[in-house]
Structure formats: C-alpha cells, structure tokens
Amino acid sequence: MGLLRLPERLRSELSKPHGILLTGDLESNVGSVLSLIRQEKPPKVVVVGDYALTGFIKIGYMPSLGIYDRKTKRSPFPSTLEPTEVVKNPPGHISDEAVLAIRRLISSPSPSLLYID
C-alpha cells in the first residue's frame, strides 16, 4: 500500500486557518454554512470530521461525502453513523486506499460516508 505524507515544511502553514473561519457554537456554524451552500449551489459538498458531520446530519443535511474517524481532537467520538465504505489509513498519512475511496465516493450520485480506521 502506498502512502502520502505531508512534508514537515508544510505542516505549520497548513495548520493555520485558510478561508472563512467560523467561531461560535456548532448549530449556528452549521446554519451559516448551510446558507452559503444554498446560495452558492456547489456541485458537491464534502464534510470532514465527526463533529461537523454530526452537526449537518442532525439538522437533516447529508453532504455528498462525509469523512470521519470516530475521533475529535484525537479523542474518541461516539458515533452511530453507518459508513458506505471503510478504509485503513495510518495517522499523518493518506493511503492509496483512502485516495481511491474518496475518488470513487465523490463521483457517486448518492451521498456517501467514508469511515477512516
């Protein structure tokens, strides 16, 4: 299995916020993002992270692709989500298996959930 790893020189830069940074509680942030989605009408919406994904699903919005790992801030996050697909992926890397699953699921006409184990 091939693995991609973020170079050390980019870690600091990519750990900073890019784009719009939302502050506040989950419900108001999800509402703000949902308004933006309705306004901009992107062809696909990808939500990454258990906390954010749960927030969208809780208000009845299923993204084109949701990616989660049952952790938040590296601590266990209880989840009852049923994944469309499960892939193994070591911390700090992106496996070929994960890349292929993301490509396949993002091109699916149906909403999908990818669990990263």
Secondary structure, 3 states (H helix, E strand, C coil): CCEEECCHHHHHHHCCCCCCCCCCCHHHHHHHHHHHHHHHCCCCCEEECHHHHHHHHHCCCCCCEEEECCEECCEECCCCCCCCEEECCCCCEEEHHHHHHHHHHHCCCCCEEEEEC
